[in-house]
Amino acid sequence: QRIGQLERLGVDYLGVHAGTDARLAGGTDLMSEIGLVTATSQMRLVVAGGLNANSMPGVLGYHPAIVVVGSAITGADDSVAAAEAIRRVIDG
């Protein structure tokens, strides 16, 4: 219902975010959330939460307009290498 409301309001982007605390507690499955949103909406997708070089291919399959990567870079021992690895996945 909320997605329909947002579409009627003219919202351009719909964000799907799996917070670290929810992911660690096992309460959020980012891919399921993305699948639900893309199955019911044509809004451009913004995805955040738990993204890294390993999870990025599955997310990219949904053709998001924007991906937000945080802790995979900021928490990495080598943040430059982590960012480069993610960028390589995005660039194909």
C-alpha positions as CSV (number, residue, x, y, z in Angstrom):
1,Q,0.0,0.0,0.0
2,R,2.8,2.4,0.9
3,I,4.5,1.9,-2.5
4,G,1.3,2.8,-4.2
5,Q,0.9,5.9,-2.1
6,L,4.4,7.0,-2.9
7,E,3.9,6.5,-6.6
8,R,0.7,8.6,-6.5
9,L,2.6,11.3,-4.7
10,G,5.1,11.4,-7.6
11,V,8.1,10.0,-5.7
12,D,11.0,9.4,-8.1
13,Y,13.2,7.1,-6.1
14,L,12.4,4.3,-3.7
15,G,15.1,3.3,-1.2
16,V,15.6,-0.2,0.1
17,H,17.9,-0.3,3.1
18,A,18.9,-3.2,5.3
19,G,20.4,-1.7,8.4
20,T,23.4,-3.4,10.0
21,D,21.5,-4.0,13.3
22,A,18.6,-5.7,11.4
23,R,20.9,-7.8,9.3
24,L,22.9,-9.0,12.3
25,A,19.7,-9.9,14.1
26,G,18.6,-11.9,11.0
27,G,15.5,-9.7,10.5
28,T,16.2,-8.3,7.1
29,D,17.0,-10.0,3.8
30,L,18.0,-7.3,1.4
31,M,17.4,-9.4,-1.8
32,S,13.9,-10.3,-0.7
33,E,13.1,-6.7,0.0
34,I,14.5,-5.6,-3.4
35,G,12.5,-8.3,-5.1
36,L,9.3,-7.2,-3.4
37,V,9.8,-3.6,-4.3
38,T,10.7,-4.2,-7.9
39,A,7.8,-6.6,-8.3
40,T,5.3,-3.9,-7.2
41,S,6.8,-0.6,-8.4
42,Q,8.4,1.1,-11.4
43,M,10.1,3.8,-9.3
44,R,13.9,4.0,-9.6
45,L,15.6,2.0,-7.0
46,V,18.2,3.1,-4.4
47,V,19.8,0.2,-2.5
48,A,21.8,0.4,0.7
49,G,22.9,-1.9,3.5
50,G,25.2,-4.8,3.4
51,L,26.6,-4.1,0.0
52,N,30.1,-5.3,-0.9
53,A,31.9,-6.9,-3.9
54,N,30.2,-10.3,-3.2
55,S,26.7,-9.0,-2.8
56,M,26.8,-6.5,-5.6
57,P,26.2,-8.8,-8.6
58,G,22.8,-9.9,-7.2
59,V,21.8,-6.4,-6.4
60,L,22.9,-5.2,-9.9
61,G,20.5,-7.7,-11.4
62,Y,17.7,-5.5,-10.2
63,H,19.1,-2.5,-12.1
64,P,19.2,0.0,-9.2
65,A,19.6,3.7,-10.1
66,I,21.8,4.2,-7.1
67,V,23.8,1.9,-4.8
68,V,25.1,3.1,-1.4
69,V,28.1,1.3,0.0
70,G,29.3,2.1,3.5
71,S,30.8,-0.3,6.0
72,A,32.3,-2.5,3.3
73,I,34.6,0.4,2.5
74,T,34.9,2.3,5.8
75,G,35.4,-0.9,7.8
76,A,37.8,-2.6,5.4
77,D,41.5,-2.9,6.3
78,D,42.3,-1.4,2.9
79,S,39.4,0.9,2.0
80,V,40.9,1.8,-1.4
81,A,41.2,-1.8,-2.4
82,A,37.6,-2.5,-1.2
83,A,36.2,0.4,-3.1
84,E,38.2,-0.6,-6.2
85,A,36.9,-4.2,-6.0
86,I,33.3,-3.0,-5.7
87,R,33.8,-0.6,-8.6
88,R,35.2,-3.4,-10.8
89,V,32.0,-5.4,-10.1
90,I,29.8,-2.4,-11.0
91,D,31.8,-1.7,-14.2
92,G,31.5,-5.4,-15.2
